[in-house]
Amino acid sequence: MDSTLFNPKNEGIQIQLRYYRDSLAISGGMVIVMSIWDIIKLFIGFFLGEDTIEELVETAVHEGGIAIIGTDYESLIRILMWVLILLMLSFLGAVIFLYHLYIGLNAYKEGRQTAKKRKRLYLVLTLLSTIFTGLIIMSNILVLFSATNTSANVDLAFLIMEVTAFINYIFILYLANKTRILEKAEGETA
């Protein structure tokens, strides 16, 4: 037999490992993309939700007694409050993005086998995200069925996106577990 013949690793376990690793990397990328949805949802809630930023500012100005002082001072306080709230929302958006980026990059690196050290914290965070997203889905279902206003289409869109994120989180947990099982089985057969 010729020793220059290429023998690819295409036995059953290697094929399955490649499939699960590729799927894990894709799901990790999906978490990063879905973080943008969470940030958009945050801003939608504060600009179009029940308690908008404008209502929060007006309530603070009137209940704080600032409206009595004068119009110049009142408009300055309103501007400062808007800037402060937008800075807080931007900071919260950055935290949300970094949280999802951590989960997504670790899943991607594990799937592509580029991680220097295998981390388990991202799996714990993925499990927490799965639980939290499940609770949000239940809340959205209750809101959707009890909705009497015209926001039913928006609520349905929120529900669809949350279900997609939920399935993706479950898929990451499943793929990471399946990959570890197959790697262990491959190590035993080698």
PASEBA-1860 file (N, C-alpha, C; in nm, 3 decimals):
! residues 190
1> MDSTLFNP> 0.083/-0.119/0.000/0.000/0.000/0.000/0.088/0.125/0.000 ~ 0.045/0.226/-0.072/0.120/0.350/-0.085/0.110/0.431/0.044 ~ 0.224/0.475/0.100/0.223/0.549/0.226/0.185/0.695/0.207 ~ 0.178/0.743/0.082/0.141/0.882/0.058/-0.010/0.900/0.044 ~ -0.082/0.792/0.057/-0.228/0.799/0.043/-0.288/0.874/0.162 ~ -0.374/0.969/0.134/-0.438/1.048/0.239/-0.553/0.970/0.300 ~ -0.549/0.957/0.430/-0.655/0.888/0.503/-0.727/0.987/0.593 ~ -0.835/1.046/0.547/-0.906/1.143/0.631/-0.975/1.073/0.748
9> KNEGIQIQ> -0.995/1.151/0.853/-1.064/1.098/0.970/-1.213/1.109/0.946 ~ -1.267/1.010/0.879/-1.409/1.013/0.846/-1.482/0.894/0.904 ~ -1.439/0.851/1.020/-1.513/0.746/1.088/-1.632/0.811/1.159 ~ -1.719/0.730/1.210/-1.844/0.777/1.270/-1.827/0.884/1.376 ~ -1.737/0.864/1.470/-1.723/0.959/1.581/-1.667/1.092/1.531 ~ -1.568/1.088/1.440/-1.511/1.214/1.389/-1.614/1.295/1.310 ~ -1.696/1.227/1.234/-1.800/1.297/1.157/-1.899/1.362/1.253 ~ -1.942/1.288/1.353/-2.036/1.344/1.451/-1.973/1.459/1.527
17> LRYYRDSL> -1.846/1.444/1.566/-1.777/1.553/1.637/-1.771/1.680/1.553 ~ -1.737/1.666/1.427/-1.732/1.784/1.340/-1.869/1.849/1.329 ~ -1.973/1.767/1.315/-2.109/1.820/1.305/-2.147/1.897/1.432 ~ -2.124/1.836/1.549/-2.162/1.901/1.674/-2.076/2.023/1.702 ~ -1.948/2.018/1.669/-1.861/2.134/1.690/-1.901/2.249/1.598 ~ -1.929/2.219/1.472/-1.974/2.324/1.380/-2.105/2.386/1.428 ~ -2.196/2.302/1.472/-2.324/2.353/1.521/-2.305/2.437/1.647 ~ -2.212/2.398/1.734/-2.184/2.475/1.855/-2.127/2.612/1.819
25> AISGGMVI> -2.038/2.615/1.722/-1.981/2.743/1.679/-2.089/2.834/1.620 ~ -2.176/2.778/1.540/-2.284/2.856/1.479/-2.380/2.908/1.587 ~ -2.412/2.823/1.683/-2.501/2.866/1.792/-2.436/2.975/1.877 ~ -2.305/2.966/1.895/-2.234/3.072/1.967/-2.244/3.205/1.895 ~ -2.228/3.201/1.763/-2.245/3.323/1.684/-2.387/3.377/1.693 ~ -2.482/3.286/1.700/-2.624/3.325/1.711/-2.651/3.398/1.843 ~ -2.585/3.355/1.950/-2.602/3.423/2.079/-2.556/3.568/2.068 ~ -2.445/3.588/2.000/-2.393/3.725/1.984/-2.490/3.809/1.903
33> VMSIWDII> -2.543/3.754/1.795/-2.640/3.826/1.713/-2.767/3.855/1.792 ~ -2.812/3.757/1.869/-2.936/3.776/1.947/-2.918/3.880/2.058 ~ -2.794/3.908/2.098/-2.773/4.011/2.199/-2.816/4.147/2.145 ~ -2.803/4.166/2.016/-2.847/4.291/1.955/-2.998/4.305/1.972 ~ -3.070/4.193/1.959/-3.215/4.195/1.981/-3.246/4.236/2.125 ~ -3.172/4.184/2.222/-3.198/4.220/2.361/-3.175/4.369/2.386 ~ -3.074/4.424/2.321/-3.047/4.567/2.337/-3.158/4.649/2.272 ~ -3.200/4.608/2.153/-3.311/4.678/2.086/-3.437/4.670/2.171
41> KLFIGFFL> -3.463/4.554/2.228/-3.581/4.536/2.312/-3.576/4.627/2.434 ~ -3.457/4.645/2.490/-3.440/4.735/2.604/-3.480/4.877/2.565 ~ -3.429/4.923/2.452/-3.461/5.060/2.409/-3.607/5.074/2.366 ~ -3.662/4.970/2.303/-3.805/4.974/2.267/-3.890/4.990/2.393 ~ -3.855/4.916/2.496/-3.930/4.922/2.621/-3.930/5.062/2.682 ~ -3.817/5.131/2.674/-3.809/5.263/2.735/-3.856/5.377/2.646 ~ -3.863/5.353/2.516/-3.911/5.459/2.427/-4.056/5.439/2.384 ~ -4.101/5.313/2.378/-4.236/5.287/2.332/-4.321/5.210/2.432
49> GEDTIEEL> -4.265/5.173/2.545/-4.336/5.092/2.643/-4.434/5.172/2.726 ~ -4.480/5.109/2.834/-4.579/5.173/2.921/-4.518/5.292/2.995 ~ -4.399/5.276/3.049/-4.330/5.384/3.119/-4.214/5.430/3.032 ~ -4.239/5.532/2.951/-4.135/5.581/2.862/-4.041/5.673/2.938 ~ -3.927/5.703/2.877/-3.830/5.793/2.939/-3.891/5.930/2.960 ~ -3.970/5.974/2.863/-4.032/6.106/2.874/-4.123/6.113/2.996 ~ -4.201/6.007/3.019/-4.289/6.004/3.137/-4.208/5.999/3.266 ~ -4.098/5.925/3.266/-4.013/5.919/3.385/-3.953/6.056/3.417
57> VETAVHEG> -3.908/6.126/3.315/-3.850/6.259/3.335/-3.956/6.356/3.385 ~ -4.074/6.354/3.323/-4.182/6.445/3.365/-4.224/6.417/3.510 ~ -4.235/6.291/3.545/-4.272/6.256/3.682/-4.166/6.305/3.780 ~ -4.040/6.285/3.747/-3.932/6.329/3.836/-3.930/6.481/3.850 ~ -3.954/6.552/3.741/-3.953/6.699/3.745/-4.069/6.751/3.829 ~ -4.188/6.695/3.808/-4.305/6.747/3.879/-4.309/6.701/4.024 ~ -4.275/6.579/4.052/-4.277/6.530/4.190/-4.158/6.581/4.271 ~ -4.051/6.617/4.202/-3.933/6.670/4.270/-3.947/6.817/4.302
65> GIAIIGTD> -4.052/6.879/4.256/-4.073/7.021/4.283/-3.990/7.111/4.194 ~ -3.931/7.058/4.092/-3.846/7.137/4.005/-3.929/7.227/3.914 ~ -4.050/7.185/3.881/-4.135/7.262/3.791/-4.172/7.398/3.851 ~ -4.166/7.412/3.981/-4.203/7.538/4.047/-4.091/7.641/4.035 ~ -3.967/7.596/4.030/-3.852/7.686/4.037/-3.843/7.781/3.918 ~ -3.853/7.731/3.799/-3.843/7.818/3.682/-3.821/7.739/3.556 ~ -3.855/7.799/3.444/-3.849/7.726/3.318/-3.707/7.700/3.270 ~ -3.615/7.796/3.290/-3.477/7.775/3.246/-3.412/7.661/3.323
73> YESLIRIL> -3.430/7.663/3.452/-3.374/7.559/3.538/-3.442/7.425/3.511 ~ -3.571/7.430/3.488/-3.648/7.308/3.461/-3.601/7.242/3.331 ~ -3.580/7.318/3.226/-3.535/7.259/3.099/-3.393/7.204/3.111 ~ -3.307/7.268/3.189/-3.172/7.216/3.212/-3.177/7.082/3.286 ~ -3.262/7.073/3.387/-3.278/6.948/3.463/-3.332/6.838/3.371 ~ -3.428/6.873/3.286/-3.482/6.773/3.192/-3.373/6.720/3.099 ~ -3.293/6.808/3.046/-3.185/6.767/2.955/-3.085/6.677/3.029 ~ -3.048/6.718/3.150/-2.953/6.638/3.229/-3.011/6.500/3.263
81> MWVLILLM> -3.139/6.496/3.293/-3.202/6.368/3.324/-3.207/6.279/3.200 ~ -3.238/6.336/3.085/-3.238/6.259/2.960/-3.098/6.202/2.933 ~ -2.997/6.285/2.948/-2.859/6.240/2.925/-2.822/6.130/3.023 ~ -2.857/6.147/3.149/-2.826/6.046/3.250/-2.897/5.914/3.221 ~ -3.023/5.920/3.186/-3.099/5.797/3.156/-3.043/5.729/3.032 ~ -3.010/5.807/2.929/-2.955/5.747/2.808/-2.816/5.687/2.833 ~ -2.737/5.750/2.919/-2.607/5.692/2.956/-2.625/5.561/3.032 ~ -2.722/5.557/3.122/-2.749/5.434/3.196/-2.798/5.324/3.103
89> LSFLGAVI> -2.886/5.358/3.009/-2.934/5.259/2.912/-2.820/5.210/2.823 ~ -2.732/5.300/2.784/-2.618/5.260/2.701/-2.525/5.168/2.779 ~ -2.501/5.199/2.905/-2.418/5.114/2.990/-2.483/4.976/3.006 ~ -2.613/4.974/3.031/-2.684/4.847/3.045/-2.680/4.769/2.914 ~ -2.695/4.837/2.801/-2.684/4.772/2.671/-2.545/4.712/2.651 ~ -2.441/4.783/2.693/-2.304/4.731/2.681/-2.285/4.608/2.768 ~ -2.341/4.610/2.889/-2.331/4.494/2.978/-2.403/4.373/2.916 ~ -2.521/4.397/2.861/-2.597/4.288/2.796/-2.516/4.231/2.680
97> FLYHLYIG> -2.458/4.319/2.600/-2.379/4.272/2.486/-2.257/4.192/2.531 ~ -2.185/4.242/2.631/-2.066/4.172/2.679/-2.101/4.037/2.740 ~ -2.213/4.029/2.809/-2.259/3.903/2.867/-2.282/3.799/2.757 ~ -2.356/3.840/2.654/-2.383/3.749/2.543/-2.256/3.720/2.462 ~ -2.170/3.819/2.451/-2.044/3.800/2.379/-1.959/3.693/2.448 ~ -1.956/3.696/2.580/-1.880/3.594/2.655/-1.934/3.454/2.627 ~ -2.065/3.439/2.635/-2.126/3.308/2.608/-2.099/3.267/2.463 ~ -2.126/3.357/2.370/-2.113/3.327/2.229/-1.971/3.296/2.186
105> LNAYKEGR> -1.875/3.376/2.232/-1.736/3.352/2.194/-1.683/3.222/2.251 ~ -1.721/3.189/2.374/-1.674/3.064/2.432/-1.735/2.944/2.360 ~ -1.861/2.952/2.324/-1.922/2.843/2.247/-1.856/2.833/2.110 ~ -1.831/2.947/2.048/-1.767/2.948/1.917/-1.626/2.888/1.926 ~ -1.549/2.932/2.024/-1.412/2.881/2.039/-1.410/2.732/2.069 ~ -1.504/2.686/2.151/-1.510/2.544/2.180/-1.549/2.466/2.055 ~ -1.640/2.520/1.978/-1.681/2.453/1.855/-1.570/2.449/1.751 ~ -1.493/2.554/1.743/-1.383/2.559/1.647/-1.252/2.505/1.704
113> QTAKKRKR> -1.254/2.466/1.828/-1.137/2.411/1.898/-1.022/2.510/1.901 ~ -1.051/2.636/1.922/-0.947/2.738/1.931/-0.929/2.789/2.073 ~ -1.007/2.739/2.166/-0.995/2.782/2.305/-0.869/2.722/2.365 ~ -0.792/2.805/2.433/-0.671/2.757/2.499/-0.707/2.667/2.617 ~ -0.810/2.709/2.687/-0.856/2.632/2.802/-1.008/2.626/2.794 ~ -1.063/2.512/2.816/-1.207/2.494/2.809/-1.271/2.555/2.934 ~ -1.363/2.644/2.914/-1.429/2.712/3.025/-1.568/2.654/3.045 ~ -1.605/2.644/3.169/-1.738/2.593/3.201/-1.833/2.704/3.246
121> LYLVLTLL> -1.778/2.820/3.278/-1.863/2.930/3.325/-1.965/2.970/3.218 ~ -1.927/2.965/3.092/-2.021/3.003/2.987/-2.140/2.907/2.983 ~ -2.118/2.782/3.020/-2.230/2.686/3.025/-2.324/2.718/3.140 ~ -2.268/2.760/3.253/-2.351/2.800/3.367/-2.432/2.923/3.330 ~ -2.367/3.020/3.265/-2.439/3.141/3.221/-2.544/3.108/3.116 ~ -2.513/3.012/3.030/-2.611/2.969/2.930/-2.731/2.905/2.997 ~ -2.707/2.824/3.099/-2.818/2.763/3.174/-2.903/2.870/3.242 ~ -2.838/2.968/3.303/-2.913/3.078/3.367/-2.992/3.157/3.262
129> STIFTGLI> -2.933/3.179/3.147/-3.003/3.250/3.040/-3.122/3.169/2.990 ~ -3.106/3.038/2.985/-3.216/2.951/2.943/-3.333/2.963/3.040 ~ -3.303/2.959/3.169/-3.408/2.970/3.271/-3.475/3.107/3.263 ~ -3.394/3.212/3.254/-3.448/3.348/3.248/-3.532/3.368/3.123 ~ -3.485/3.318/3.010/-3.560/3.330/2.885/-3.690/3.251/2.892 ~ -3.689/3.135/2.956/-3.811/3.057/2.976/-3.915/3.135/3.056 ~ -3.868/3.205/3.159/-3.960/3.287/3.239/-4.015/3.403/3.156 ~ -3.931/3.463/3.074/-3.978/3.571/2.987/-4.081/3.520/2.888
137> IMSNILVL> -4.059/3.399/2.835/-4.156/3.340/2.741/-4.290/3.320/2.808 ~ -4.290/3.267/2.931/-4.417/3.248/3.003/-4.485/3.382/3.026 ~ -4.408/3.483/3.062/-4.464/3.616/3.083/-4.521/3.672/2.952 ~ -4.448/3.654/2.841/-4.497/3.703/2.712/-4.624/3.632/2.669 ~ -4.634/3.503/2.697/-4.755/3.428/2.662/-4.874/3.483/2.741 ~ -4.854/3.507/2.870/-4.962/3.564/2.951/-5.003/3.701/2.900 ~ -4.906/3.784/2.865/-4.937/3.918/2.815/-5.007/3.909/2.679 ~ -4.962/3.817/2.595/-5.020/3.804/2.462/-5.167/3.763/2.467
145> FSATNTSA> -5.200/3.670/2.558/-5.338/3.623/2.566/-5.428/3.717/2.644 ~ -5.369/3.802/2.726/-5.452/3.896/2.802/-5.447/4.036/2.742 ~ -5.381/4.050/2.628/-5.366/4.183/2.566/-5.500/4.232/2.512 ~ -5.535/4.352/2.553/-5.656/4.416/2.502/-5.621/4.536/2.417 ~ -5.492/4.567/2.411/-5.452/4.685/2.333/-5.404/4.643/2.194 ~ -5.355/4.737/2.120/-5.315/4.712/1.983/-5.171/4.664/1.970 ~ -5.105/4.635/2.080/-4.964/4.594/2.074/-4.948/4.443/2.063 ~ -5.051/4.373/2.021/-5.044/4.227/2.011/-4.940/4.183/1.910
153> NVDLAFLI> -4.923/4.257/1.800/-4.822/4.221/1.700/-4.681/4.235/1.756 ~ -4.657/4.340/1.832/-4.527/4.360/1.895/-4.502/4.250/1.998 ~ -4.604/4.218/2.076/-4.590/4.111/2.176/-4.563/3.977/2.109 ~ -4.624/3.950/1.997/-4.599/3.827/1.924/-4.456/3.823/1.871 ~ -4.406/3.935/1.821/-4.267/3.942/1.774/-4.170/3.917/1.889 ~ -4.198/3.977/2.005/-4.115/3.953/2.124/-4.115/3.804/2.158 ~ -4.232/3.742/2.155/-4.243/3.600/2.189/-4.164/3.514/2.092 ~ -4.174/3.542/1.964/-4.102/3.462/1.864/-3.951/3.474/1.885
161> MEVTAFIN> -3.903/3.594/1.909/-3.759/3.612/1.930/-3.711/3.544/2.058 ~ -3.792/3.550/2.163/-3.753/3.485/2.289/-3.752/3.333/2.274 ~ -3.848/3.279/2.201/-3.850/3.134/2.178/-3.727/3.093/2.098 ~ -3.689/3.174/1.999/-3.568/3.147/1.920/-3.444/3.147/2.009 ~ -3.432/3.246/2.096/-3.318/3.251/2.188/-3.318/3.132/2.283 ~ -3.436/3.095/2.333/-3.450/2.982/2.424/-3.403/2.853/2.359 ~ -3.447/2.829/2.236/-3.407/2.709/2.162/-3.256/2.710/2.139 ~ -3.201/2.826/2.106/-3.057/2.836/2.083/-2.978/2.804/2.210
169> YIFILYLA> -3.023/2.855/2.325/-2.954/2.826/2.452/-2.959/2.676/2.482 ~ -3.075/2.615/2.463/-3.086/2.471/2.487/-2.995/2.395/2.391 ~ -2.990/2.440/2.268/-2.906/2.376/2.168/-2.758/2.384/2.207 ~ -2.714/2.497/2.260/-2.575/2.511/2.305/-2.545/2.412/2.417 ~ -2.634/2.404/2.514/-2.613/2.310/2.625/-2.607/2.166/2.574 ~ -2.696/2.132/2.483/-2.699/1.997/2.427/-2.572/1.968/2.348 ~ -2.532/2.062/2.262/-2.415/2.041/2.177/-2.286/2.031/2.258 ~ -2.273/2.115/2.360/-2.153/2.109/2.443/-2.146/1.975/2.515
177> NKTRILEK> -2.258/1.928/2.566/-2.262/1.799/2.634/-2.231/1.685/2.537 ~ -2.294/1.688/2.421/-2.274/1.583/2.321/-2.128/1.581/2.274 ~ -2.069/1.697/2.254/-1.930/1.705/2.212/-1.838/1.643/2.316 ~ -1.862/1.673/2.441/-1.777/1.617/2.547/-1.792/1.465/2.556 ~ -1.913/1.417/2.539/-1.935/1.272/2.542/-1.861/1.204/2.426 ~ -1.871/1.262/2.307/-1.804/1.204/2.190/-1.652/1.214/2.201 ~ -1.602/1.323/2.256/-1.458/1.335/2.275/-1.406/1.229/2.373 ~ -1.484/1.206/2.476/-1.445/1.104/2.573/-1.448/0.966/2.507
185> AEGETA> -1.549/0.938/2.425/-1.560/0.809/2.355/-1.447/0.795/2.253 ~ -1.411/0.903/2.186/-1.302/0.899/2.089/-1.169/0.872/2.159 ~ -1.150/0.932/2.276/-1.029/0.909/2.353/-1.016/0.765/2.400 ~ -1.128/0.702/2.429/-1.128/0.563/2.474/-1.100/0.467/2.360 ~ -1.145/0.502/2.237/-1.123/0.411/2.124/-0.986/0.431/2.061 ~ -0.922/0.545/2.085/-0.792/0.573/2.023/-0.679/0.497/2.089
END
